Amino acid sequence: MASLVRALRPLSRTVPSARLASRRFPGRTVPSAYAFSTTPRRREADLSDLTPTPISLLSETESMMADTVQKFAQEQIGPKVRDMDEAETMDPAVVEQLFEQGLMGVEIPEEYGGAGMNFTAAIVAIEELARIDPSVSVMVDVHNTLVNTAIMRYGDAQAHRTWLPKLSTGTVGSFCLSEPASGSDAFALQTKAEKTADGYKLNGSKMWITNAMESGIFIVFANLNPSAGYKGITAFIVEKDTPGFSIAKKEKKLGIRASSTCVLNFDDVVIPKSNLLGEEGQGYKYAINILNEGRIGIAAQMTGLALGAWENAARYVWNDRKQFGQLIGEFQGMQHQIAQAYTEIAAARALVYNAARKKEAGQDFVQDAAMAKLYASQVAGRVSGSAVEWMGGMGFVREGTAEKMFRDSKIGAIYEGTSNIQLQTIAKLLQKQYTN
Amino acid sequence: MSKALRILVPVKRVIDYAIKPRINKASTGVETTGVKHSMNPFDELSVEEAVRLRQRGEESKSPMKVENILALSAGGPKTPDVLRTAMAMGADRAFHIDVPEADGSPEPLTVAKMLRGVVEKENINLVLLGKQAIDGDQGQTGQMLAGLLGWPQATQASKVEIKDEAGTVEVTHEVDGGVETLRAKLPMVITTDLRLNEPRYASLPNIMKAKKKPLEKKTLADFGVEDTRRLKTVKVTEPPPRKGGGKVEDVDGLVSKLKELGAL
């Protein structure tokens, strides 16, 4: 597909009709987004000869792990969901089981104790977990798609040997970018790094840090050279017990309450040279690239959430609740809503899996990821909201999972790029493509 | 070196236990197309037990080590799914006995004869199999196999323990009002029941490892067996819908109700 477009482009400059044609069907071109993505192209293979398959098709390994994760989530996490939400804490036993199942090192190579699976496998796992508990899902998502990916991609051999075995077998990781005064404007971060004789010293604070209570490894973005602006941003690895590092506050939240979100303080935190991740001054690139693909993970969390909320309500209206002498799911007014909701979920999932496959194929996926995350979070909000209504009083009480899914869905429009930021990304790329 | 266990674990791909089975349009059986399938739950128990026997052997908690665990399943093109699951749980290798899906499952006697062939060719000394498959619920294969081989059998095991290097095996199973403990010597056939263990979930790294384990395709003929049928399914129907019962106030009410119905 990409090669086809590339081949057509020079032609379009000389032949007016072809140019017209290419403008008339802009949806068929692949938007170029090199400026936003320096993701190495893993496969340069030409995909044009392949027979397209349904986008929902999973490989044998992916579908087997989907089955296993689904079963594990239902049987092991399911009974704890309500209690963890009420207590606003993640059960340490769940974290331990996630490591045991290999869910914390999906893409980490086998030699470092991971499963050595592909990106879409991680997406499948995140989605399956979110059907049961979006809090557990986001923990696995952040750990895999942000932390593990950052170290696998930007760490050197020494960093791989030091951190990957821990991350795949027992230590949770956090990705620390946001600050009190820098969220969507991520590069306005204020945390400072200074060079010392044999390492670095960090000062500042971070906010909205997912997994912080459970984590032992923190990837921290700090500015090493503020005069260079965002080009001074550098990524460091900080371990929990480093002097000067502290968790200042654990947030109380509307949703995903079992997932911890904290404020972190760095007060003269001294780390060795080897804790520099990648190169100095490259942190902003790392952050952009990782968040671009991390978004697909959040999108999967949202489709999983939507599916979980939908299934929970569908079972209730089609099996349990009768009014006026029939199951409430028999009323046409209900049926149309349920069908509409499922169609939206299917559409969102198609965006998510398409973005994941494009990333794996080494194609540009930035716009696809943004569209997937935007739409999936919108669908999750709508479907989980409707699901509460379909279930009536049973949806409103803090007993089942309906109201929890609704509360959990709200975060999808906020973290890893707000909906407005996604729209901005999509619009910028489109404008570039359509500007003469 | 003492004798080692060479375990055969036959497994079956069945409709997932959580799915409500529906009768097909022709009333000849249960609808299987487009329905989620997974490994027969009793077979998961046997795979798990085989893997635990190996772990106990390695940790020297059992007098016999496990040399090899062979998983086997007969069925159509989707059968390798459950064999991969068995290998992801810990089986070392697998045989897929190709039986055309259109023919349905072979009858228990055919399966037992096939298993006898495998036992003889592969020098198996312990067969661990589910007490029944949840689709046919026939519960005969293990017993038939033991009969064909002339081996001791212990059915519905809730505990399996290897007692010594000579291959004495103690199997506990639940009976009405208590438990019964059986003792036999290898080679033997054991069928598994629900309380034997809690099957593990295949971990992601093990799913990847399972891809590299050998899975061989075989036919019934390789073991000198023909898929002959002695049984004919005449008709399959849904059970009649349950009619609501009545409530009685107390014991006297119950007694008078029973009298009224002529039960007392």
Boltz contact constraints between the chains, C-beta under 6 A:
constraints:
  - contact:
      token1: [A, 64]
      token2: [B, 207]
      max_distance: 6.0
  - contact:
      token1: [A, 65]
      token2: [B, 204]
      max_distance: 6.0
  - contact:
      token1: [A, 65]
      token2: [B, 207]
      max_distance: 6.0
  - contact:
      token1: [A, 68]
      token2: [B, 201]
      max_distance: 6.0
  - contact:
      token1: [A, 68]
      token2: [B, 202]
      max_distance: 6.0
  - contact:
      token1: [A, 72]
      token2: [B, 201]
      max_distance: 6.0
  - contact:
      token1: [A, 101]
      token2: [B, 203]
      max_distance: 6.0
  - contact:
      token1: [A, 102]
      token2: [B, 203]
      max_distance: 6.0
  - contact:
      token1: [A, 102]
      token2: [B, 204]
      max_distance: 6.0
  - contact:
      token1: [A, 102]
      token2: [B, 205]
      max_distance: 6.0
  - contact:
      token1: [A, 115]
      token2: [B, 204]
      max_distance: 6.0
  - contact:
      token1: [A, 115]
      token2: [B, 205]
      max_distance: 6.0
  - contact:
      token1: [A, 115]
      token2: [B, 208]
      max_distance: 6.0
  - contact:
      token1: [A, 116]
      token2: [B, 208]
      max_distance: 6.0
